[in-house]
Structure formats: structure tokens, C-alpha cells
Amino acid sequence: MKKFMNSNWSMRLLALLCALVLFAYVNSLKTTHNASILTNSSSKTTLTSNRKVTISAPLELNVNSTKYFVTGYPENIKVTIEGPSALVTTTANTQNFKVYANLSKLAVGRHGVKVEVDGLNKELSYGLSQKYIHVNIQPRRTATYKVSADFNKANVADGYEVGSARLGTSSVKVTGAVSEVSKVAKVVAVVNTNKNLEKSVNQQAIIEALDANGQNLNVVLTPSTTSVYIPITQATTTKDVPIDLKASGKTAADTSYSFSSDTKSVTVTGTKAALAKLKSLPVNVDVTNVDSTTTKTVDVSTSDEDGISSVSPTSVKVKITVKND
């Protein structure tokens, strides 16, 4: 053993082993250190990662709305916010900020106004799709107008007619700039109908304020919709037709009856198709217990005739002549 320790080769081998052990130890320390650095770096990146989102936010106006009416501005402004991911997510979900334009110190007329944002966390940066808007400030006016139903009567099928429309509201309040409200020529409830209408229409309709040229005006209507009922029925006309007197009821044996009346015809109201088929109108004369010549007032009925709505007169005097066979 002593001889081995005194050998040059043994010393060299021992030195190599020690070097290898030392290298392995130092390398393990370096690996552990690098892993720690990577872990801390990843944690730091997670905590400080940013996010960017774009939100469509309603535009608010700071203005005396009881005195002025404003037109020309967009309803929404797109806001792009950027910052810490968690804070951006919370802001996008809650939208706990406002986008506004301050008009409180502006006079009547057209203006370019800066769009501002209030309520955003200071850690967030933002950008706007529009930094300035153009508005038209005018004195405000409210007036009341009657509403009428507006629909295409050409859509009514042939042989049918339109009755008087019934609306859920008879009048509306029109609010807007004085210059716009003064242009109102009529206010209508617009009813959209199909062609060849044969049935009554019952629907909810949008109310519009129109000028003399039929163009929509930039005003606010209260209410903005209403129910509309438009009766559609078969068109009726009148026709004079002769009456046909016929015996009815219990007749006596070996007895015959003849009838006469000063009224030879009656005026019948009904559809064109029904009247075209009607050549005469049957009138039943009850001869029960009639055993001698007499005169009776007889009702004229159209209940058995399809498409016939009325008759005039509704009764006639009939002379019943009795003949014993």
C-alpha cells in the first residue's frame, strides 16, 4: 500500500478523482442557482404581465338636458385599456369608469368637444377611438302630436276592404331641438304588412315623426311604439233582389195559399261574390192557423245566406189569400 501511495501514477489518479468530484459539486450548485433564478423570474413575469383590451363604452354628456337638446354625437366610444392583467380584466368586467364630454359651458351652436375619461385606475393606460366629437346644441322643445296608422293599402287583397285602425295610444310627446320639432308634419305608427291581406292585422308598431317630405326627424318620441289593430273584411256592396214568398208552418188540409205584397224587392248588402249568386231572397210566411184571407207582417231574414250581412227593409206586409180546394 505504501508503495502504491508513493507511485507517481497513483498520485495522478487520485488528483483526477478529486478534480472530478469537485467539478460535479460545483456544477450541481450552479444548476440549483440557475433554477432558482428561473423560478423567481417566472414568478415575477406572472405578477407583472400586462394585458390590453378594447371596450365600447357609452358616451355621457354633461349638459343641461332640460334646457338644451344635443345631436351629432356617437352613442359609444371605443376605449383601449392596457396594464396589469388582473386589473384590466376587472375593469373590463365592471366598466367602473365613464367616458364623457363636458358641454356645460358651451352656448347654442356647433362645437368640437374633447372626450375625457374618469374613474380609471392610475396603473392603467388608455386610448380612445375618438378624442374629439362634434355636437350641435340647440334649445329644447316638447310638443304633443296625434298618431295615425301608416301602412300600404295596396297590400289588401282584391275583394277586401280596410276598416278604421285602432291604436294603443292616440298621441305622443315629441322632444328635440326647436328647429326639428317645428318641422313635424305628421306622426305615424308604421305597420309592416304582407301582400294579399285577407285577415285583420294586430301588431306592435314603431312610431315615427316625419317632415313634409316624409323624412324621419331627429327627435325623441314618448312612447316610441304602440299596438295597432287594422280590421280587414270582405268588401261589401248592395243589390236589389225580388222577394220570393213561400208558405211555412202547419197548413190546413185541402187548403192552398197565395201571397201578395206591395214590397216587390229588398236591398241586400253582402260580398260581391255572394250577391252575384243571389237571384231572389226567400221569405217564409207562416200560415199556421190561417184559415181565411188575412194580412201579416213578415220578417225578412238573411241568416241562411252566406256572405250576406244585412237587408232593408227587415220586414214586409204580406196578404195571405186562402183557397179551400
C-alpha positions as CSV (number, residue, x, y, z in Angstrom):
1,M,0.0,0.0,0.0
2,K,2.9,2.3,0.9
3,K,4.4,1.5,-2.4
4,F,1.1,2.3,-4.2
5,M,0.9,5.7,-2.4
6,N,4.5,6.6,-3.4
7,S,3.8,5.8,-7.0
8,N,3.5,8.8,-9.4
9,W,0.7,7.2,-11.3
10,S,-1.3,6.6,-8.1
11,M,-1.0,10.3,-7.2
12,R,-2.1,11.4,-10.6
13,L,-5.1,9.1,-10.5
14,L,-6.1,10.4,-7.0
15,A,-5.8,14.0,-8.2
16,L,-8.0,13.3,-11.2
17,L,-10.7,11.7,-9.0
18,C,-10.7,14.7,-6.7
19,A,-11.0,17.1,-9.6
20,L,-13.9,15.1,-11.0
21,V,-15.7,15.2,-7.6
22,L,-15.1,18.9,-7.2
23,F,-16.4,19.6,-10.7
24,A,-19.6,17.6,-10.1
25,Y,-20.2,19.5,-6.8
26,V,-19.7,23.0,-8.4
27,N,-21.9,22.1,-11.4
28,S,-24.7,21.0,-9.1
29,L,-24.6,24.3,-7.2
30,K,-24.7,26.2,-10.5
31,T,-27.7,24.2,-11.7
32,T,-29.6,24.8,-8.4
33,H,-28.8,28.6,-8.6
34,N,-30.0,28.9,-12.2
35,A,-33.2,27.0,-11.4
36,S,-33.8,29.4,-8.6
37,I,-33.2,32.4,-10.9
38,L,-35.6,30.9,-13.5
39,T,-38.3,30.3,-10.9
40,N,-38.1,33.8,-9.5
41,S,-38.1,35.3,-13.0
42,S,-41.2,33.3,-13.9
43,S,-43.0,34.4,-10.7
44,K,-42.0,38.0,-11.4
45,T,-43.3,37.7,-15.0
46,T,-46.6,36.3,-13.8
47,L,-47.1,39.0,-11.3
48,T,-46.2,41.9,-13.7
49,S,-47.7,40.5,-17.1
50,N,-49.8,43.1,-19.0
51,R,-53.0,42.8,-21.0
52,K,-54.7,45.0,-23.5
53,V,-58.5,45.1,-24.2
54,T,-60.9,47.4,-26.2
55,I,-64.2,48.3,-24.6
56,S,-67.2,50.0,-26.2
57,A,-68.3,52.5,-23.5
58,P,-71.4,54.7,-23.6
59,L,-70.7,58.4,-24.1
60,E,-72.1,60.6,-21.4
61,L,-72.8,64.4,-21.9
62,N,-72.5,66.9,-19.2
63,V,-75.2,69.3,-20.3
64,N,-78.4,70.9,-19.0
65,S,-80.8,68.4,-20.7
66,T,-83.9,70.3,-19.6
67,K,-82.9,73.4,-21.5
68,Y,-80.9,72.0,-24.4
69,F,-81.1,69.2,-26.9
70,V,-77.8,67.8,-28.4
71,T,-77.4,66.0,-31.7
72,G,-74.5,64.7,-33.8
73,Y,-72.5,62.7,-31.2
74,P,-71.8,59.0,-31.2
75,E,-73.6,56.8,-28.6
76,N,-70.5,54.8,-27.8
77,I,-66.7,55.4,-27.8
78,K,-64.2,52.6,-28.0
79,V,-61.6,52.7,-25.2
80,T,-58.5,50.6,-25.3
81,I,-57.0,50.0,-21.8
82,E,-53.7,48.4,-21.0
83,G,-52.0,47.4,-17.8
84,P,-51.7,44.6,-15.2
85,S,-53.6,41.6,-16.5
86,A,-55.8,41.2,-13.3
87,L,-56.6,44.9,-13.2
88,V,-57.5,45.1,-16.8
89,T,-59.8,42.0,-16.5
90,T,-61.6,43.5,-13.5
91,T,-62.0,46.9,-15.3
92,A,-63.3,45.2,-18.4
93,N,-65.9,43.2,-16.4
94,T,-67.1,46.0,-14.2
95,Q,-66.6,49.0,-16.5
96,N,-66.4,51.2,-13.4
97,F,-65.4,54.2,-15.3
98,K,-67.1,56.8,-17.5
99,V,-66.4,58.4,-20.9
100,Y,-67.8,61.9,-21.1
101,A,-67.8,65.2,-22.9
102,N,-68.3,68.4,-20.9
103,L,-70.8,70.8,-22.6
104,S,-71.8,72.7,-19.6
105,K,-70.0,75.9,-20.6
106,L,-70.9,75.8,-24.3
107,A,-73.5,78.0,-25.9
108,V,-76.1,77.1,-28.6
109,G,-74.5,76.1,-31.9
110,R,-72.0,73.6,-33.3
111,H,-68.9,72.7,-31.3
112,G,-65.9,70.3,-31.3
113,V,-65.5,68.9,-27.8
114,K,-62.8,66.8,-26.2
115,V,-63.7,63.3,-25.0
116,E,-62.5,62.6,-21.4
117,V,-62.3,59.5,-19.2
118,D,-62.9,59.4,-15.4
119,G,-62.6,56.6,-12.9
120,L,-59.8,54.5,-14.5
121,N,-57.2,53.1,-12.1
122,K,-53.9,55.1,-12.3
123,E,-52.0,51.9,-13.2
124,L,-53.9,51.6,-16.5
125,S,-53.1,53.5,-19.7
126,Y,-55.8,54.1,-22.3
127,G,-56.5,55.2,-25.8
128,L,-59.8,56.5,-27.4
129,S,-61.2,55.8,-30.9
130,Q,-62.3,59.4,-30.9
131,K,-60.5,62.1,-29.0
132,Y,-62.9,64.8,-30.1
133,I,-66.6,64.8,-31.1
134,H,-68.7,67.3,-33.0
135,V,-72.1,68.3,-31.4
136,N,-74.9,70.6,-32.2
137,I,-76.5,72.2,-29.2
138,Q,-80.0,73.7,-29.7
139,P,-82.8,74.9,-27.4
140,R,-85.1,72.1,-26.3
141,R,-88.8,71.8,-27.1
142,T,-91.5,69.3,-26.4
143,A,-94.9,69.2,-28.2
144,T,-97.8,66.7,-28.4
145,Y,-99.0,65.2,-31.7
146,K,-101.7,62.8,-32.7
147,V,-100.7,59.4,-34.1
148,S,-102.2,57.7,-37.1
149,A,-101.5,54.3,-38.6
150,D,-99.4,54.1,-41.7
151,F,-99.5,51.0,-43.9
152,N,-99.6,50.1,-47.6
153,K,-103.3,49.7,-48.5
154,A,-102.2,48.2,-51.9
155,N,-101.4,45.0,-49.9
156,V,-105.1,44.4,-49.2
157,A,-106.4,41.5,-51.3
158,D,-109.0,42.1,-54.1
159,G,-112.5,41.9,-52.7
160,Y,-111.5,43.0,-49.2
161,E,-111.7,46.4,-47.5
162,V,-110.0,48.2,-44.6
163,G,-111.8,49.4,-41.5
164,S,-110.7,52.2,-39.2
165,A,-107.4,51.4,-37.4
166,R,-107.3,51.3,-33.6
167,L,-104.1,52.4,-31.9
168,G,-103.0,51.7,-28.3
169,T,-102.1,55.4,-27.9
170,S,-103.8,58.4,-29.6
171,S,-100.9,60.9,-29.1
172,V,-97.2,61.1,-28.3
173,K,-94.8,63.7,-27.0
174,V,-92.1,64.8,-29.4
175,T,-88.9,66.2,-27.9
176,G,-86.0,67.7,-29.7
177,A,-84.3,70.8,-31.0
178,V,-86.7,73.6,-31.7
179,S,-85.7,73.6,-35.4
180,E,-86.5,69.8,-35.7
181,V,-89.8,69.8,-33.7
182,S,-91.1,72.7,-35.8
183,K,-90.7,70.5,-39.0
184,V,-93.0,67.8,-37.8
185,A,-95.8,67.3,-40.4
186,K,-97.2,64.1,-39.0
187,V,-96.6,61.3,-36.5
188,V,-97.3,57.8,-37.7
189,A,-97.2,54.2,-36.4
190,V,-95.6,52.3,-39.2
191,V,-97.3,48.9,-39.8
192,N,-95.5,46.3,-42.0
193,T,-97.9,44.0,-43.8
194,N,-97.7,41.2,-46.3
195,K,-99.3,41.3,-49.7
196,N,-102.8,40.0,-50.5
197,L,-104.1,40.7,-47.0
198,E,-107.3,38.9,-46.1
199,K,-107.1,38.9,-42.3
200,S,-107.1,41.7,-39.8
201,V,-103.7,43.0,-38.7
202,N,-102.8,43.2,-35.0
203,Q,-99.2,44.1,-34.2
204,Q,-96.7,46.4,-32.3
205,A,-95.6,49.3,-34.5
206,I,-92.7,51.8,-34.3
207,I,-93.8,55.4,-34.1
208,E,-92.0,57.9,-36.4
209,A,-92.1,61.7,-36.7
210,L,-92.0,62.8,-40.4
211,D,-91.5,66.1,-42.1
212,A,-93.5,67.4,-45.1
213,N,-91.3,65.3,-47.4
214,G,-91.9,62.1,-45.4
215,Q,-88.4,62.1,-44.0
216,N,-87.6,61.0,-40.4
217,L,-86.8,63.7,-38.0
218,N,-84.1,63.5,-35.3
219,V,-86.4,63.7,-32.3
220,V,-87.3,61.6,-29.2
221,L,-90.8,60.1,-29.1
222,T,-92.6,59.1,-25.9
223,P,-93.9,56.5,-26.2
224,S,-91.8,55.2,-29.2
225,T,-94.1,52.2,-30.0
226,T,-97.8,51.4,-29.9
227,S,-100.2,48.5,-30.6
228,V,-102.2,48.8,-33.9
229,Y,-105.3,46.9,-34.9
230,I,-106.4,47.2,-38.5
231,P,-109.7,45.3,-39.4
232,I,-109.6,43.7,-42.8
233,T,-113.0,42.3,-44.1
234,Q,-114.5,41.2,-47.3
235,A,-115.7,44.1,-49.3
236,T,-119.5,44.5,-49.4
237,T,-121.9,46.1,-51.8
238,T,-125.7,46.3,-52.2
239,K,-128.2,44.8,-54.7
240,D,-131.9,45.0,-55.1
241,V,-133.4,41.5,-55.4
242,P,-137.0,40.3,-55.6
243,I,-138.6,38.5,-52.7
244,D,-139.9,35.0,-53.0
245,L,-142.8,34.4,-50.7
246,K,-143.2,30.8,-49.5
247,A,-145.7,29.1,-47.2
248,S,-144.3,27.7,-43.9
249,G,-145.7,26.2,-40.7
250,K,-148.7,23.9,-40.5
251,T,-151.1,24.1,-43.4
252,A,-154.7,23.0,-43.2
253,A,-155.8,20.0,-45.3
254,D,-157.4,20.8,-48.7
255,T,-156.3,24.4,-48.4
256,S,-154.0,26.4,-50.7
257,Y,-152.4,29.8,-50.1
258,S,-151.4,32.6,-52.4
259,F,-149.4,35.7,-51.3
260,S,-149.1,39.2,-52.5
261,S,-147.2,42.3,-51.1
262,D,-146.7,45.9,-52.1
263,T,-143.0,45.3,-51.5
264,K,-141.7,43.5,-54.5
265,S,-137.9,43.7,-53.7
266,V,-135.5,44.4,-50.9
267,T,-132.0,45.9,-50.8
268,V,-129.4,43.3,-49.8
269,T,-125.9,44.1,-48.5
270,G,-123.1,41.5,-48.9
271,T,-119.9,40.5,-50.6
272,K,-119.8,40.8,-54.4
273,A,-119.4,37.0,-54.8
274,A,-122.5,36.3,-52.6
275,L,-124.6,38.9,-54.3
276,A,-123.7,37.6,-57.7
277,K,-125.2,34.3,-56.8
278,L,-128.4,35.7,-55.3
279,K,-131.2,35.9,-57.8
280,S,-134.1,36.3,-55.2
281,L,-134.5,36.3,-51.5
282,P,-136.7,33.6,-49.9
283,V,-139.2,35.0,-47.4
284,N,-141.1,32.4,-45.3
285,V,-144.7,33.2,-44.5
286,D,-146.1,31.3,-41.5
287,V,-149.7,30.1,-42.4
288,T,-150.2,28.1,-39.2
289,N,-153.9,28.6,-38.1
290,V,-154.6,30.9,-41.0
291,D,-158.0,29.7,-42.4
292,S,-159.2,32.9,-44.1
293,T,-157.7,35.7,-46.1
294,T,-155.6,38.0,-43.8
295,T,-152.6,40.3,-43.8
296,K,-149.4,39.7,-41.8
297,T,-146.1,41.4,-41.2
298,V,-143.4,39.0,-42.0
299,D,-139.7,39.3,-41.0
300,V,-137.1,39.2,-43.8
301,S,-134.1,37.2,-42.8
302,T,-130.6,36.7,-44.4
303,S,-129.2,34.4,-41.8
304,D,-129.2,31.4,-44.2
305,E,-127.4,33.2,-46.9
306,D,-123.5,33.1,-46.8
307,G,-121.8,36.4,-47.4
308,I,-125.0,38.4,-46.8
309,S,-124.7,40.9,-44.0
310,S,-128.0,42.8,-44.0
311,V,-131.3,43.5,-45.7
312,S,-133.6,46.5,-46.0
313,P,-136.4,46.6,-45.1
314,T,-136.2,43.9,-42.4
315,S,-140.0,43.1,-42.7
316,V,-142.8,43.3,-45.2
317,K,-146.6,43.2,-45.1
318,V,-147.9,40.1,-46.9
319,K,-151.6,39.5,-47.9
320,I,-152.4,35.8,-47.5
321,T,-155.3,34.6,-49.6
322,V,-156.8,31.2,-48.5
323,K,-158.4,28.9,-51.1
324,N,-160.3,25.8,-50.0
325,D,-160.0,23.0,-52.5
